[in-house]
């Protein structure tokens, strides 16, 4: 085999390798699904991770009178999905996002987060009962946005 032919073969092999490597992103998964807030909150590991002292109201759920509005805040949390079902990974990412909102409410002097919506990739979705989660082969993520307030008790 001549040197020119070896170079041509090597170039073809390099091009094939580059095409294969760049197409692997086509195999990446990003499944977006809705999961139950109630079911996630009933898991002891999730509710313990979130903690107490702050009430949460999703979508248009009714709540006590708002005494003070303290601002709108977002939480975007990811977790490893490796070796977990999408639901389990998403529930854990949800716990992290909720914990972050709880900490922010406490920091701002609030006792509740109301009007909580999913904010997956910049698309707001309001639901009283579910949250959105994106799950891939390695990572799952939940993004929430809500209003930190002080409610009458």
C-alpha positions in Angstrom: 0.0 0.0 0.0 1.4 3.4 -1.0 1.8 6.4 1.3 -0.9 8.3 -0.5 -3.4 5.5 -0.1 -2.6 5.2 3.6 -3.1 8.9 4.1 -6.5 8.7 2.2 -7.5 5.8 4.3 -6.5 7.6 7.5 -8.4 10.7 6.5 -11.6 8.7 5.8 -11.2 6.9 9.2 -10.7 10.3 11.0 -13.8 11.7 9.2 -15.9 8.7 10.1 -14.7 8.9 13.8 -15.6 12.6 14.0 -19.0 12.0 12.5 -19.7 9.2 14.9 -18.6 11.3 17.9 -20.7 14.3 16.9 -23.8 12.2 16.3 -23.6 10.7 19.8 -25.5 13.8 21.0 -28.4 12.5 19.0 -28.5 9.5 21.4 -28.7 11.8 24.4 -32.0 11.7 26.2 -34.0 14.7 27.5 -37.4 13.3 28.5 -39.7 15.9 30.1 -42.5 14.5 32.2 -44.9 15.7 34.9 -44.7 14.1 38.4 -47.0 14.4 41.3 -46.2 17.0 44.0 -48.2 15.0 46.6 -46.5 11.7 45.9 -43.0 13.3 46.0 -43.9 15.1 49.3 -45.1 11.9 50.9 -41.7 10.2 50.5 -40.0 10.6 53.9 -36.6 11.1 52.4 -37.9 14.0 50.2 -40.0 15.7 52.9 -37.1 15.4 55.4 -34.7 16.9 52.9 -37.0 19.9 52.3 -37.6 20.6 55.9 -40.4 22.5 57.7 -41.4 26.0 58.7 -42.5 27.2 55.3 -45.7 26.4 53.5 -45.8 25.7 49.7 -48.7 26.4 47.3 -48.5 25.3 43.7 -50.3 26.9 40.8 -53.5 28.5 42.0 -53.9 26.6 45.2 -55.8 28.7 47.8 -53.8 30.1 50.7 -54.3 32.6 53.6 -54.2 36.3 53.0 -50.8 37.7 51.8 -49.5 40.2 54.3 -46.2 40.9 52.6 -44.8 40.1 49.2 -41.0 39.5 49.5 -40.1 38.8 45.9 -40.2 36.1 43.2 -37.4 33.6 43.3 -36.2 30.6 41.2 -34.6 27.4 42.0 -32.9 25.2 39.4 -31.6 21.9 40.7 -30.1 18.9 39.1 -29.2 15.4 40.4 -27.5 12.3 39.1 -29.9 10.0 37.3 -27.4 7.2 37.0 -28.9 3.9 38.2 -32.2 5.5 39.2 -35.6 5.5 37.5 -36.6 8.9 36.0 -39.3 9.3 38.7 -36.8 8.7 41.6 -34.2 11.0 40.1 -36.9 13.7 39.4 -38.3 13.4 43.0 -34.8 14.0 44.4 -34.2 17.0 42.1 -37.6 18.3 43.2 -36.6 17.9 46.9 -33.4 20.0 46.2 -35.4 22.7 44.4 -38.0 22.9 47.1 -35.3 23.0 49.8 -33.7 25.9 48.0 -37.0 27.8 47.9 -37.6 27.1 51.6 -34.1 28.5 52.5 -34.8 31.6 50.4 -38.2 32.1 52.1 -36.6 31.9 55.5 -33.8 34.3 54.4 -36.3 36.8 53.2 -38.4 36.5 56.3 -41.3 34.7 54.6 -43.4 31.8 55.8 -44.7 30.6 52.5 -43.9 30.3 48.8 -47.0 30.7 46.6 -47.8 30.5 42.9 -45.1 27.9 42.4 -44.7 27.0 38.8 -42.3 24.7 36.8 -39.8 26.7 34.7 -38.3 24.0 32.5 -35.9 25.5 29.9 -37.6 28.9 30.3 -41.2 27.6 29.7 -43.5 28.3 32.7 -46.1 25.7 33.5 -48.6 26.2 36.2 -50.2 23.2 38.0 -51.8 22.7 41.4 -50.7 19.0 41.4 -47.6 18.4 39.3 -44.1 19.6 38.6 -42.1 19.2 35.4 -38.7 17.4 35.3 -36.3 16.7 32.5 -34.4 13.4 32.8 -31.5 12.3 30.7 -29.2 9.4 30.7 -27.0 10.9 33.5 -28.8 14.0 34.9 -32.3 14.9 36.0 -33.4 18.5 36.7 -36.2 20.5 38.2 -36.6 24.3 37.9 -39.3 26.0 40.0 -40.3 29.6 40.4 -42.5 31.1 43.1 -43.4 34.1 45.2 -42.0 34.3 48.7 -44.5 35.9 51.0 -45.6 36.4 54.6 -49.1 34.9 55.0 -51.6 35.7 57.8 -51.8 32.7 60.2 
